[in-house]
Every structure is written in structure tokens, then in C-alpha cells.
Amino acid sequence: MFIDDKDPDSYYVAMGSINGDPELPLAHHIHVDSKAPWHEITDDLKQHDRDPFQND
């Protein structure tokens, strides 16, 4: 877990560190420009070529 100095009210947790199903809502597909060509996205979630939450 870490806190971004630019956004101290938010906490960031690596999903790989969570055991079980955290029951988070589905929201976005990120980095779709680098997905495997055989992988088909068939839902209506928003798609982003990069991480929409990353500050440049």
C-alpha cells in the first residue's frame, strides 16, 4: 500500500496482495492498445489506451 503525495486522501493497494474476492465493481479496461490480438472485449465497460488515472 502506498499514498501519493499529490493525493494524500487516496490509498493505493496492489491487487495481487489481496486474498480472496474483494467484490469490487467493474469499471474500466486499461491499456487496451496493448492487449493480445486474440483477446476480445465483449462488455460495455469504458476502454482506455493508457491508465486514465495516471497523472502525467
Backbone as JSON Lines, residues from 0, in Angstrom:
{"i":0,"aa":"M","n":[0.85,-1.17,0.0],"ca":[0.0,0.0,0.0],"c":[0.89,1.23,0.0]}
{"i":1,"aa":"F","n":[0.47,2.24,-0.73],"ca":[1.2,3.5,-0.66],"c":[0.24,4.66,-0.82]}
{"i":2,"aa":"I","n":[0.69,5.83,-0.44],"ca":[-0.08,7.06,-0.56],"c":[0.69,8.0,-1.47]}
{"i":3,"aa":"D","n":[0.0,8.56,-2.45],"ca":[0.61,9.51,-3.38],"c":[0.61,10.88,-2.7]}
{"i":4,"aa":"D","n":[1.77,11.52,-2.65],"ca":[1.87,12.84,-2.02],"c":[0.95,13.87,-2.69]}
{"i":5,"aa":"K","n":[0.66,13.68,-3.98],"ca":[-0.21,14.61,-4.7],"c":[-1.68,14.41,-4.35]}
{"i":6,"aa":"D","n":[-2.01,13.23,-3.83],"ca":[-3.4,12.89,-3.49],"c":[-3.41,12.15,-2.16]}
{"i":7,"aa":"P","n":[-3.14,12.85,-1.05],"ca":[-2.99,12.16,0.25],"c":[-4.28,11.55,0.78]}
{"i":8,"aa":"D","n":[-5.43,11.84,0.18],"ca":[-6.69,11.26,0.65],"c":[-6.97,9.9,0.02]}
{"i":9,"aa":"S","n":[-6.1,9.45,-0.91],"ca":[-6.31,8.17,-1.58],"c":[-5.22,7.19,-1.19]}
{"i":10,"aa":"Y","n":[-5.6,5.92,-1.05],"ca":[-4.66,4.84,-0.76],"c":[-4.63,3.92,-1.97]}
{"i":11,"aa":"Y","n":[-3.47,3.4,-2.31],"ca":[-3.3,2.51,-3.44],"c":[-2.8,1.16,-2.94]}
{"i":12,"aa":"V","n":[-3.5,0.1,-3.32],"ca":[-3.17,-1.25,-2.88],"c":[-2.99,-2.12,-4.11]}
{"i":13,"aa":"A","n":[-1.89,-2.86,-4.2],"ca":[-1.67,-3.79,-5.3],"c":[-2.69,-4.93,-5.19]}
{"i":14,"aa":"M","n":[-3.44,-5.17,-6.25],"ca":[-4.48,-6.19,-6.2],"c":[-3.9,-7.58,-5.96]}
{"i":15,"aa":"G","n":[-2.66,-7.8,-6.36],"ca":[-2.03,-9.09,-6.14],"c":[-1.79,-9.4,-4.67]}
{"i":16,"aa":"S","n":[-1.89,-8.4,-3.82],"ca":[-1.68,-8.62,-2.39],"c":[-2.96,-8.95,-1.65]}
{"i":17,"aa":"I","n":[-4.08,-8.99,-2.35],"ca":[-5.37,-9.26,-1.71],"c":[-5.74,-10.73,-1.9]}
{"i":18,"aa":"N","n":[-6.07,-11.41,-0.81],"ca":[-6.53,-12.8,-0.86],"c":[-8.04,-12.81,-1.0]}
{"i":19,"aa":"G","n":[-8.55,-13.69,-1.83],"ca":[-9.99,-13.82,-1.98],"c":[-10.56,-12.83,-2.99]}
{"i":20,"aa":"D","n":[-11.87,-12.69,-2.97],"ca":[-12.59,-11.82,-3.89],"c":[-13.01,-10.56,-3.16]}
{"i":21,"aa":"P","n":[-12.42,-9.41,-3.5],"ca":[-12.76,-8.18,-2.78],"c":[-14.11,-7.59,-3.19]}
{"i":22,"aa":"E","n":[-14.81,-8.22,-4.16],"ca":[-16.13,-7.78,-4.61],"c":[-16.14,-6.31,-5.01]}
{"i":23,"aa":"L","n":[-15.16,-5.92,-5.83],"ca":[-15.1,-4.55,-6.34],"c":[-15.95,-4.42,-7.59]}
{"i":24,"aa":"P","n":[-16.55,-3.28,-7.81],"ca":[-17.36,-3.1,-9.02],"c":[-16.46,-3.04,-10.25]}
{"i":25,"aa":"L","n":[-16.96,-3.57,-11.37],"ca":[-16.24,-3.46,-12.64],"c":[-16.42,-2.05,-13.17]}
{"i":26,"aa":"A","n":[-15.35,-1.45,-13.7],"ca":[-15.45,-0.06,-14.13],"c":[-14.78,0.23,-15.46]}
{"i":27,"aa":"H","n":[-13.55,-0.24,-15.68],"ca":[-12.76,0.15,-16.85],"c":[-11.9,-1.0,-17.34]}
{"i":28,"aa":"H","n":[-11.5,-0.92,-18.61],"ca":[-10.41,-1.73,-19.16],"c":[-9.31,-0.73,-19.48]}
{"i":29,"aa":"I","n":[-8.09,-0.98,-18.96],"ca":[-6.99,-0.06,-19.24],"c":[-5.94,-0.76,-20.08]}
{"i":30,"aa":"H","n":[-5.15,0.02,-20.79],"ca":[-4.07,-0.46,-21.66],"c":[-4.61,-1.37,-22.76]}
{"i":31,"aa":"V","n":[-5.8,-1.07,-23.3],"ca":[-6.38,-1.91,-24.34],"c":[-5.6,-1.84,-25.65]}
{"i":32,"aa":"D","n":[-4.77,-0.81,-25.82],"ca":[-3.96,-0.73,-27.03],"c":[-2.85,-1.79,-27.06]}
{"i":33,"aa":"S","n":[-2.56,-2.41,-25.92],"ca":[-1.52,-3.43,-25.88],"c":[-2.06,-4.82,-25.54]}
{"i":34,"aa":"K","n":[-3.38,-4.99,-25.65],"ca":[-3.96,-6.31,-25.37],"c":[-3.6,-7.29,-26.49]}
{"i":35,"aa":"A","n":[-3.65,-8.56,-26.2],"ca":[-3.37,-9.58,-27.21],"c":[-4.41,-9.49,-28.32]}
{"i":36,"aa":"P","n":[-4.01,-9.67,-29.57],"ca":[-4.96,-9.54,-30.68],"c":[-6.11,-10.55,-30.63]}
{"i":37,"aa":"W","n":[-5.89,-11.68,-29.97],"ca":[-6.94,-12.69,-29.87],"c":[-7.9,-12.43,-28.72]}
{"i":38,"aa":"H","n":[-7.55,-11.49,-27.84],"ca":[-8.42,-11.19,-26.69],"c":[-9.52,-10.22,-27.12]}
{"i":39,"aa":"E","n":[-10.75,-10.65,-27.0],"ca":[-11.89,-9.83,-27.41],"c":[-12.61,-9.3,-26.17]}
{"i":40,"aa":"I","n":[-12.79,-7.99,-26.11],"ca":[-13.52,-7.38,-25.0],"c":[-14.98,-7.3,-25.43]}
{"i":41,"aa":"T","n":[-15.84,-7.98,-24.7],"ca":[-17.23,-8.11,-25.13],"c":[-18.23,-7.43,-24.2]}
{"i":42,"aa":"D","n":[-17.75,-6.64,-23.26],"ca":[-18.68,-5.94,-22.37],"c":[-18.74,-4.46,-22.74]}
{"i":43,"aa":"D","n":[-19.52,-3.71,-22.01],"ca":[-19.72,-2.28,-22.31],"c":[-18.92,-1.36,-21.4]}
{"i":44,"aa":"L","n":[-17.9,-1.9,-20.72],"ca":[-17.09,-1.05,-19.84],"c":[-16.25,-0.08,-20.67]}
{"i":45,"aa":"K","n":[-15.9,1.05,-20.07],"ca":[-15.06,2.03,-20.75],"c":[-13.71,1.4,-21.06]}
{"i":46,"aa":"Q","n":[-13.15,1.75,-22.23],"ca":[-11.85,1.24,-22.64],"c":[-10.88,2.4,-22.8]}
{"i":47,"aa":"H","n":[-9.68,2.22,-22.28],"ca":[-8.65,3.28,-22.32],"c":[-7.35,2.69,-22.87]}
{"i":48,"aa":"D","n":[-6.68,3.44,-23.73],"ca":[-5.39,3.01,-24.25],"c":[-4.3,3.07,-23.19]}
{"i":49,"aa":"R","n":[-4.47,3.9,-22.2],"ca":[-3.49,4.01,-21.11],"c":[-4.27,4.07,-19.8]}
{"i":50,"aa":"D","n":[-3.59,4.24,-18.72],"ca":[-4.22,4.32,-17.41],"c":[-4.85,5.71,-17.27]}
{"i":51,"aa":"P","n":[-6.17,5.82,-17.22],"ca":[-6.81,7.13,-17.15],"c":[-6.61,7.85,-15.82]}
{"i":52,"aa":"F","n":[-6.11,7.14,-14.83],"ca":[-5.93,7.73,-13.51],"c":[-4.49,8.14,-13.24]}
{"i":53,"aa":"Q","n":[-3.6,7.88,-14.19],"ca":[-2.2,8.23,-14.02],"c":[-2.0,9.7,-14.36]}
{"i":54,"aa":"N","n":[-1.35,10.41,-13.46],"ca":[-1.05,11.82,-13.7],"c":[0.22,11.93,-14.5]}
{"i":55,"aa":"D","n":[0.16,12.65,-15.61],"ca":[1.36,12.83,-16.44],"c":[2.19,13.99,-15.98]}
